[in-house]
Amino acid sequence: MSVNTETTNQGIVYKKSLGTYFVNVNGRSVVCSISSKLRKVLMLPPRDPKSLPYFKVYEVAEIKTVDPVAIGDEVRFVEGINDGGSADVRSNMIMEVLPRRNALMRLSPDQRKLKQVVVANVDQVIAVVAAAKPVPDLVMLDRFLAMAEAADIPAVVVITKADQKMKDYVQQAIDDYRSIDYRVIVTSAVEGVGVDEFREAITGRMSAFVGLSGVGKTTLLNATQPELGLRVNEVNKRTGEGRHTTTHLEMFSLEGGGAIVDTPGMREFALWDVQGNELALLFREMAPFVGTCKFGAGCQHVHEPGCAIKKAVETGHIPDSRYRSYVKILAMTDND
C-alpha cells in the first residue's frame, strides 16, 4: 500500500533491537528505522567568520560511534501514513537526535575503539553491589561512580543481600561513601530491608542501573514492583552478555512514575576523553586537592613527592580504599 502523507513527530526512544527503534509518543509506540544521514558527519573547511555563509563540504565521514541513537534519546521522526489512514512502519524514520543532557558510554566490543552510547538523558545512576556473594568489587564500583561523575550524573550506591554476613571492609566502604556525600541504600529483598527507601529513590526518575551479574538486581526489582526484575532480566538475556554486545536494550516504566534501564556489559565502560592526570577530578573527595601538589596539575598522585592527595590519604581526609581504587583505575586508563 503506497504512502501518501507524512507527519513529523517527537518522542523518546525506549527500546531498540538490531536497527529497529521503538519511540514513545505520549504513550503511543511507534516503530522506526533511522536515516542514513545520522550515520554521517559533514567535514567542513575552516573559513573566515567575515566571509559569506557559504562553504563547500570537502568530505563526508562516518560518525565515530557505534549507533547514533540510544535509549533515552529524544528524537524527531517522520511518520508515514498509508492510504488506509494507518501508520506504515516501513516509512517511519528517525531524522534527528535532539541534544542530550548526558550520556553513559562504553567502548565498542570490536577493535575499532568507537564509543557506544548505552543510555542518554538519565536523572541518576544506580550502582549496585552485593554485600556478599559475589565478592564485592569496590574497584568496579568506583569505576561506575567515576563514570557517573564524568557524565555529570548523580549516583546512588545500592548494597544488596544485606541479610548475608557483611565483611568489615564493606561496612567501612559504606561509611566512606556516605562521608563523601554519596547516598547509600542498604537492602535485603529477602527481609524487606531498605526496599521502601529504594523504591522512593527511583520513583519519578529516569535511572540507569550498573552492576555486575549476580548482585541481586532482579530480586530487588521484583520486591520493588512485581515481576519488574523478571522482565528486565529476560531482556538482558537477549543482549549477548558475555560477548559484550548490546543488541537489545529497553526502558521499563515504574508504577509510581519514572523508568529504569539496566546496562549489561558496562564492565567495558569508557571514561571517554579522560586523561590520566584528570582522573582525580572524578573522585569527588580528591578534586579539591587537584592542582595543589608540588607538581601542580601534572601530578598523577602515585609516586610524586609533595603530593597533596597522598597527604590527604595519610591524614584520613580521603578514604584509603578509594585511593587504592584510584591507583588501579589510573593504571587501566593509562593502558587504554
KOLLUMKE-341213 format. One record per residue (C-alpha): z, y, x; residue number from 1; chain. Coordinates in nm, 4 decimals. Layout:
<pts>
         z         y         x   nr  kette
         Z         Y         X  NUM      A
...
</pts>
This chain:
<pts>
         z         y         x   nr  kette
    0.0000    0.0000    0.0000    1      A
   -0.1004    0.3330    0.1519    2      A
    0.1319    0.6184    0.2315    3      A
    0.0523    0.9476    0.0689    4      A
    0.3601    1.1641    0.1252    5      A
    0.6204    1.2159    0.3917    6      A
    0.9599    1.3821    0.3898    7      A
    1.1789    1.4843    0.6813    8      A
    1.5443    1.3819    0.6610    9      A
    1.8500    1.3884    0.8804   10      A
    2.1143    1.1199    0.9228   11      A
    2.3346    0.9207    1.1630   12      A
    2.2310    0.6017    1.3407   13      A
    2.4901    0.3385    1.2512   14      A
    2.3163    0.0194    1.3648   15      A
    2.0331   -0.0797    1.5925   16      A
    1.8739   -0.4071    1.6955   17      A
    1.5668   -0.4779    1.9085   18      A
    1.3892   -0.1490    1.8494   19      A
    1.4953   -0.1163    1.4859   20      A
    1.7312    0.1646    1.3895   21      A
    1.9398    0.1943    1.0729   22      A
    2.0142    0.5509    0.9682   23      A
    2.2835    0.6528    0.7191   24      A
    2.1732    0.9394    0.4957   25      A
    2.4564    1.0331    0.2611   26      A
    2.5436    0.6689    0.2010   27      A
    2.1829    0.5508    0.1848   28      A
    2.0495    0.3248    0.4592   29      A
    1.7019    0.3885    0.5998   30      A
    1.5384    0.1511    0.8486   31      A
    1.3381    0.3314    1.1170   32      A
    1.1394    0.2888    1.4332   33      A
    1.1208    0.5655    1.6928   34      A
    0.8398    0.7904    1.8005   35      A
    0.6859    0.7102    2.1391   36      A
    0.7366    1.0776    2.2265   37      A
    1.1107    1.0141    2.2545   38      A
    1.0416    0.7854    2.5493   39      A
    0.8588    1.0568    2.7433   40      A
    0.9577    1.3837    2.9057   41      A
    0.7207    1.6660    2.9925   42      A
    0.7283    1.7730    3.3576   43      A
    0.6686    2.1495    3.3777   44      A
    0.5929    2.3550    3.6891   45      A
    0.8246    2.6416    3.7877   46      A
    0.6996    2.9792    3.6731   47      A
    0.7823    3.3465    3.6896   48      A
    1.0079    3.4415    3.3939   49      A
    0.7958    3.7568    3.3533   50      A
    0.4760    3.5598    3.3102   51      A
    0.3234    3.4690    2.9774   52      A
    0.5000    3.1856    2.7945   53      A
    0.2054    2.9532    2.8503   54      A
    0.2109    2.6827    3.1108   55      A
    0.0382    2.3547    3.1745   56      A
    0.2128    2.0192    3.1724   57      A
    0.1380    1.8543    3.5056   58      A
    0.2970    1.5168    3.4382   59      A
    0.4399    1.3082    3.1565   60      A
    0.7185    1.0876    3.2881   61      A
    0.9237    0.8056    3.1425   62      A
    1.2771    0.9087    3.0496   63      A
    1.5491    0.7806    3.2798   64      A
    1.7407    0.5975    3.0118   65      A
    1.7099    0.2531    2.8553   66      A
    1.6969    0.3735    2.4954   67      A
    1.6714    0.7375    2.3835   68      A
    1.8606    0.6654    2.0598   69      A
    2.2230    0.5484    2.0464   70      A
    2.4745    0.4509    1.7822   71      A
    2.6336    0.7704    1.6503   72      A
    2.3300    0.9864    1.7201   73      A
    2.2386    1.2438    1.4590   74      A
    1.8635    1.2218    1.4181   75      A
    1.5754    1.3768    1.2285   76      A
    1.3207    1.1306    1.0981   77      A
    1.0079    1.1195    0.8893   78      A
    1.0388    0.9006    0.5830   79      A
    0.7146    0.7732    0.4348   80      A
    0.6779    0.7313    0.0603   81      A
    0.4205    0.4868   -0.0724   82      A
    0.2036    0.5161   -0.3820   83      A
    0.4698    0.3490   -0.5947   84      A
    0.7257    0.6146   -0.5029   85      A
    0.9451    0.3889   -0.2868   86      A
    1.0189    0.4086    0.0841   87      A
    0.7737    0.2425    0.3213   88      A
    0.9807    0.1107    0.6117   89      A
    0.6792    0.0871    0.8400   90      A
    0.6336    0.4633    0.8307   91      A
    0.9966    0.5695    0.8764   92      A
    1.0078    0.7151    1.2253   93      A
    1.2802    0.8945    1.4224   94      A
    1.1232    1.2060    1.5698   95      A
    1.4198    1.3923    1.7191   96      A
    1.7699    1.3233    1.8500   97      A
    1.9937    1.6240    1.7922   98      A
    2.2170    1.7469    2.0792   99      A
    2.5112    1.5160    2.1452  100      A
    2.8740    1.6269    2.1589  101      A
    2.9443    1.3490    2.4061  102      A
    2.8260    1.0038    2.5104  103      A
    2.9595    0.6864    2.6700  104      A
    2.7191    0.5410    2.9234  105      A
    2.6750    0.2340    3.1360  106      A
    2.4176    0.1209    3.3881  107      A
    2.1211   -0.0750    3.2587  108      A
    2.1572   -0.4522    3.3112  109      A
    1.8440   -0.4721    3.5282  110      A
    1.7800   -0.3289    3.8720  111      A
    1.6224   -0.0007    3.7588  112      A
    1.9551    0.1862    3.7702  113      A
    1.8787    0.3633    3.4442  114      A
    2.1559    0.4946    3.2265  115      A
    2.2219    0.3383    2.8893  116      A
    2.3935    0.5493    2.6269  117      A
    2.6022    0.2991    2.4317  118      A
    2.7549    0.5306    2.1713  119      A
    2.7443    0.9054    2.1092  120      A
    2.9401    1.1712    1.9217  121      A
    3.2741    0.9927    1.9133  122      A
    3.6129    1.1518    1.8457  123      A
    3.8125    0.9207    2.0702  124      A
    3.8038    0.6202    2.2989  125      A
    4.0428    0.3363    2.2166  126      A
    4.1154    0.1471    2.5395  127      A
    4.2630   -0.1931    2.4552  128      A
    4.4554   -0.4177    2.6933  129      A
    4.6751   -0.7198    2.6222  130      A
    5.0413   -0.7294    2.7184  131      A
    4.9721   -1.0803    2.8500  132      A
    4.7016   -1.3468    2.8346  133      A
    4.4634   -1.2354    2.9657  134      A
    4.6465   -1.0831    3.2594  135      A
    4.6447   -0.7045    3.2089  136      A
    4.3795   -0.5439    3.4273  137      A
    4.5162   -0.1946    3.4861  138      A
    4.2340   -0.1023    3.7239  139      A
    3.9826   -0.1736    3.4497  140      A
    4.1971    0.0238    3.2044  141      A
    4.1995    0.3190    3.4419  142      A
    3.8209    0.2924    3.4772  143      A
    3.7939    0.3190    3.0991  144      A
    4.0218    0.6227    3.0976  145      A
    3.8233    0.7871    3.3779  146      A
    3.5064    0.7215    3.1794  147      A
    3.6580    0.8979    2.8790  148      A
    3.7681    1.1909    3.0958  149      A
    3.4169    1.2190    3.2423  150      A
    3.2733    1.2378    2.8907  151      A
    3.5473    1.4810    2.7809  152      A
    3.6606    1.2438    2.5047  153      A
    4.0295    1.1984    2.4119  154      A
    4.1576    0.8483    2.4855  155      A
    4.4289    0.6315    2.3308  156      A
    4.5736    0.3268    2.5075  157      A
    4.6474    0.0311    2.2794  158      A
    4.8581   -0.2593    2.4024  159      A
    4.8095   -0.5802    2.2036  160      A
    5.0065   -0.9082    2.1901  161      A
    5.3415   -0.7338    2.2383  162      A
    5.5095   -1.0426    2.0879  163      A
    5.4369   -1.2205    2.4172  164      A
    5.6550   -1.1721    2.7234  165      A
    5.5537   -0.8448    2.8845  166      A
    5.5500   -0.8160    3.2620  167      A
    5.7682   -0.5440    3.4126  168      A
    5.4645   -0.3709    3.5631  169      A
    5.3040   -0.3468    3.2181  170      A
    5.6116   -0.1777    3.0733  171      A
    5.6161    0.0555    3.3727  172      A
    5.2478    0.1334    3.3144  173      A
    5.3200    0.2210    2.9501  174      A
    5.5855    0.4664    3.0650  175      A
    5.3482    0.6082    3.3274  176      A
    5.0644    0.6671    3.0812  177      A
    5.2967    0.8385    2.8383  178      A
    5.4319    1.0578    3.1181  179      A
    5.0812    1.1932    3.1805  180      A
    5.0234    1.2581    2.8092  181      A
    4.8196    0.9567    2.7069  182      A
    4.9081    0.8266    2.3647  183      A
    5.0102    0.4607    2.3968  184      A
    5.0391    0.2383    2.0898  185      A
    5.2147   -0.0956    2.1430  186      A
    5.1099   -0.3518    1.8838  187      A
    5.1618   -0.7094    1.7736  188      A
    4.9360   -0.8239    1.4922  189      A
    5.1472   -1.1400    1.4651  190      A
    5.4698   -0.9486    1.3998  191      A
    5.3135   -0.6411    1.2422  192      A
    5.4434   -0.4148    1.5168  193      A
    5.2503   -0.0904    1.5631  194      A
    4.9808   -0.1821    1.3082  195      A
    5.0553    0.1157    1.0824  196      A
    5.0553    0.3543    1.3783  197      A
    4.7275    0.2079    1.4996  198      A
    4.5730    0.2423    1.1525  199      A
    4.6810    0.6061    1.1383  200      A
    4.5303    0.6714    1.4826  201      A
    4.1819    0.5502    1.3872  202      A
    4.1643    0.6669    1.0241  203      A
    3.9361    0.9657    0.9726  204      A
    3.7980    0.9481    1.3262  205      A
    3.4932    0.8009    1.4956  206      A
    3.6398    0.5649    1.7563  207      A
    3.4719    0.3741    2.0382  208      A
    3.6609    0.0607    2.1421  209      A
    3.6576   -0.0539    2.5031  210      A
    3.8343   -0.3576    2.6381  211      A
    3.7677   -0.6977    2.7879  212      A
    3.7143   -1.0051    2.5729  213      A
    4.0244   -1.1943    2.4661  214      A
    4.2572   -0.8939    2.4469  215      A
    4.3053   -0.9338    2.0717  216      A
    4.0843   -0.6621    1.9219  217      A
    3.9615   -0.8921    1.6441  218      A
    4.3118   -0.9898    1.5340  219      A
    4.4359   -0.6315    1.5425  220      A
    4.1394   -0.5026    1.3416  221      A
    4.1872   -0.7800    1.0850  222      A
    4.5512   -0.6754    1.0480  223      A
    4.4396   -0.3151    1.0020  224      A
    4.1671   -0.3823    0.7459  225      A
    4.0969   -0.7311    0.6047  226      A
    3.8003   -0.9043    0.7744  227      A
    3.7066   -0.5926    0.9722  228      A
    3.7650   -0.7666    1.3038  229      A
    3.5703   -1.0717    1.1921  230      A
    3.2700   -0.8556    1.1064  231      A
    3.2892   -0.6726    1.4398  232      A
    3.3271   -0.9992    1.6309  233      A
    3.0278   -1.1514    1.4552  234      A
    2.8141   -0.8581    1.5686  235      A
    2.9448   -0.8862    1.9245  236      A
    2.8385   -1.2500    1.9402  237      A
    2.4811   -1.1260    1.8971  238      A
    2.4928   -0.8735    2.1806  239      A
    2.4295   -1.1296    2.4514  240      A
    2.7757   -1.0844    2.6028  241      A
    2.7797   -1.2417    2.9457  242      A
    2.4258   -1.1213    3.0131  243      A
    2.5395   -0.7592    2.9845  244      A
    2.2775   -0.6642    2.7294  245      A
    2.3181   -0.4587    2.4158  246      A
    2.0526   -0.5749    2.1717  247      A
    2.2649   -0.5185    1.8638  248      A
    2.5351   -0.2615    1.8022  249      A
    2.6874   -0.1436    1.4785  250      A
    2.9239    0.1220    1.3474  251      A
    3.1761   -0.0010    1.0889  252      A
    3.3263    0.2280    0.8276  253      A
    3.7002    0.2337    0.7650  254      A
    3.8508    0.2216    0.4184  255      A
    4.0524    0.5382    0.4761  256      A
    3.7638    0.7279    0.6351  257      A
    3.6225    0.7276    0.9840  258      A
    3.4448    0.4477    1.1685  259      A
    3.4651    0.2252    1.4745  260      A
    3.2150    0.0959    1.7271  261      A
    3.3053   -0.1849    1.9634  262      A
    3.1320   -0.1718    2.3007  263      A
    3.0959   -0.5187    2.4560  264      A
    2.9666   -0.5168    2.8109  265      A
    3.1345   -0.1878    2.9016  266      A
    3.2662   -0.3562    3.2156  267      A
    2.9412   -0.2222    3.3584  268      A
    3.0073    0.1355    3.2504  269      A
    2.8850    0.4191    3.4663  270      A
    3.0703    0.7220    3.5936  271      A
    2.7331    0.8906    3.5743  272      A
    2.6651    1.1592    3.8362  273      A
    3.0246    1.1458    3.9637  274      A
    3.0517    1.1742    4.3411  275      A
    3.3386    1.0121    4.5294  276      A
    3.5175    1.3391    4.6006  277      A
    3.5023    1.4265    4.2279  278      A
    3.6756    1.1101    4.1059  279      A
    4.0274    1.2533    4.1369  280      A
    3.9340    1.5152    3.8771  281      A
    3.9069    1.2300    3.6248  282      A
    4.2697    1.1313    3.6826  283      A
    4.4456    1.3997    3.4824  284      A
    4.7665    1.3886    3.6869  285      A
    4.5680    1.4263    4.0121  286      A
    4.3348    1.7043    3.9005  287      A
    4.5848    1.9902    3.9573  288      A
    4.6137    1.8897    4.3252  289      A
    4.2389    1.8767    4.3958  290      A
    4.1400    2.1472    4.6427  291      A
    4.4924    2.1977    4.7768  292      A
    4.4649    1.9356    5.0531  293      A
    4.4251    2.0223    5.4211  294      A
    4.0547    1.9350    5.3994  295      A
    4.0087    2.1100    5.0658  296      A
    3.7714    1.9769    4.8041  297      A
    3.6172    1.7379    5.0572  298      A
    3.9326    1.5268    5.0765  299      A
    3.8966    1.1812    4.9233  300      A
    4.2754    1.1302    4.9247  301      A
    4.2821    0.7998    5.1095  302      A
    4.3078    0.8324    5.4890  303      A
    4.3000    1.2085    5.5424  304      A
    4.6099    1.3831    5.6803  305      A
    4.7640    1.6693    5.4861  306      A
    4.6575    1.5238    5.1505  307      A
    4.8348    1.6858    4.8549  308      A
    4.7660    1.3902    4.6260  309      A
    4.9150    1.1345    4.8634  310      A
    5.2202    1.3558    4.8981  311      A
    5.2473    1.3773    4.5177  312      A
    5.2426    0.9966    4.5016  313      A
    5.5251    0.9812    4.7552  314      A
    5.7338    1.2295    4.5557  315      A
    5.6723    1.0488    4.2255  316      A
    5.4571    1.3179    4.0634  317      A
    5.1655    1.0744    4.0486  318      A
    5.2335    0.7126    3.9385  319      A
    5.1811    0.4697    4.2242  320      A
    4.9832    0.2243    4.0083  321      A
    4.7431    0.4986    3.9046  322      A
    4.6871    0.5956    4.2674  323      A
    4.6146    0.2324    4.3580  324      A
    4.3594    0.2207    4.0756  325      A
    4.2045    0.5423    4.2064  326      A
    4.1572    0.3942    4.5541  327      A
    3.9938    0.0789    4.4152  328      A
    3.7648    0.2708    4.1789  329      A
    3.6696    0.5080    4.4613  330      A
    3.5565    0.2091    4.6678  331      A
    3.3467    0.0866    4.3742  332      A
    3.1938    0.4323    4.3298  333      A
    3.1032    0.4597    4.6970  334      A
    2.9284    0.1220    4.6799  335      A
    2.7143    0.2108    4.3761  336      A
</pts>
